[in-house]
């Protein structure tokens, strides 16, 4: 499981705001717009600014704690600073991309509509668009992939859970890596539900204090190490309920092309830190199944973005294709029947080779997001 | 070196040494040390004082940290060792050999009394700081009743991947200096003196400081490339050190008053995957701009962190799981720690990746109220944990400073 993807998906707006803070950052204070807030007034020194980074410095001369907002059309929050105690001055830097009519607001007592004032933004900051709809198609294509995988994850997990509840250990062991394949293929999306991920995919040593160790890996431990326990059926039921909940929520996930590209990279990070070390499936040692599934998911994200990357950076696409193919060849050597050999059957040399191939692919994969964001 | 000369240097070094050294130096010297003094340079740092050196001392550039198991079961032997160590430490922190005429002046038929690699090198602001681990307080030395309640075995944190061979220990010595050879020389000679009574359990080199512990020091960068420890407690803020670092007389057993608790964590950083992460995501994870070190939403490094600024759609600029929010005193009921960690690389991991990271060291008045809740919050929620693995862990009680003529741990064993 990972917390990283949660942040990546958490707010589409975040990236735009952060971009405004990432630069050299030394220029913001000189042309700051002073805002003087009292219990009954909200004086903004200048009521217009050019599009781009706009800095407000808000001083609370009132007796109540206040907050300051910049609103866009339809009262969309562009930026806010809360909890300004009397006597304090606080700073708000907002990156406004579009010219137009905005509103400032001070909210003495931090409630209500606030004391509003008009604020005009002139010009338009540089912004990119998607003239031929290529990015939109990429997102839609990947969305279909995610939906398709989750549509398989539910029945495969149902079968796995049924075997656990029937006490059919050997059947459950066969189904475990099969069900997980569909989870691992869409891991960055699946993990974006911060409440479900630890319950479904938490590892014993990563589970937060106060939470129970449940999900796939708890059942993995039961099946391979401790034997089925009295509460195994209950854990299995809960896993299935969580997976169904995931399937209910997944269609509503909104992805941006950059998040999609980052997902391709994150799946390879997962391989590099979790699967290549044998940490993920420490009881069953079926790590190579998860390895394969992560690479599949990464490839699917790149596939969705293929036309965009081909147009903007053809050499990068060639490199990605080559490195994916090399990793595929290497993984194929470890096939056994319908699946893969156990992690513990790999020699140190073989693990090193796989690790090097993942790094060789991870490096170019990390460059896709920037290409997509141009 | 004459006694007079040593004292002269001691006086100059006191400005470097930081809080806790009772001294009569001018106040403006405190606040405006020259750059050479700020880094500590080659000068000695006084070994004796109210508190041990190497804690509030402006962080030197290099570290060699060692944890020992005590192998003797004879309390008198252990006390004799602490006295011998103190004599050697006093000399080495002055830039002297462990014993007079140690490296080449002794009998040609005897192995030299000092190992010699620090000959011709200055004191380099060497500090040696001792700590006592929970395991020392068993029945071997009759110390069970003297174990401070706060000297707990650290709890397991989510995401720990601890190697027992890098954890714990009966004793520790932290050697910090501005020359790595001086730090290694000190640990090597203390280990040599200890043969038969203690054995090295584990040790760790640190090649670059990651914290500034004085306002005169610039903030260094960790291996993620970010300024680290901007909001650290600083030596000049003696009130905050008294509140958050030094153990007070009523806090526990009297032998530890004026001492502190040290937490050591070896934190492996997955630098390879971090390096494939976009700048905006790196900054979101940390909560600061990479270039300036300014908190997100602010302009300069030391601008106060404002956790109440929100961007488009009301999303907090410093995210709910950003490192600086989770580690902030505001989020932890006011708890603060003095960080004094070092960057390390220990070769590679055999999978084509650097075995690199942060050897985290911190000092606090009660780890149960300082480090533990902080690490609990970080381990559970910090997005940065995705790139980290805690591979070593230890907890020690550092006794107060050594008085003139005294020895390490005198308040406990005396």
Interface residues (C-beta under 8 A of the other chain):
Chain A: X2 X3 X4 X6 X7 X8 X10 X11 X13 X14 X15 X16 X17 X18 X19 X21 X22 X23 X24 X25 X26 X28 X29 X67 X76 X77 X78 X79 X80 X81 X82 X83 X84 X90 X91 X92 X93 X94 X95 X205 X206 X207 X208 X209 X262 X265 X269 X272 X273 X276 X277 X279 X348 X351 X352 X355 X356 X359 X362 X363 X365 X366 X369 X370
Chain B: X156 X158 X159 X160 X161 X270 X272 X273 X275 X276 X277 X278 X279 X280 X281 X283 X284 X285 X289 X290 X291 X292 X294 X296 X297 X298 X299 X300 X303 X306 X308 X309 X310 X311 X312 X313 X314 X315 X317 X319 X321 X350 X351 X352 X353 X376 X379 X380 X381 X382 X383 X385 X386
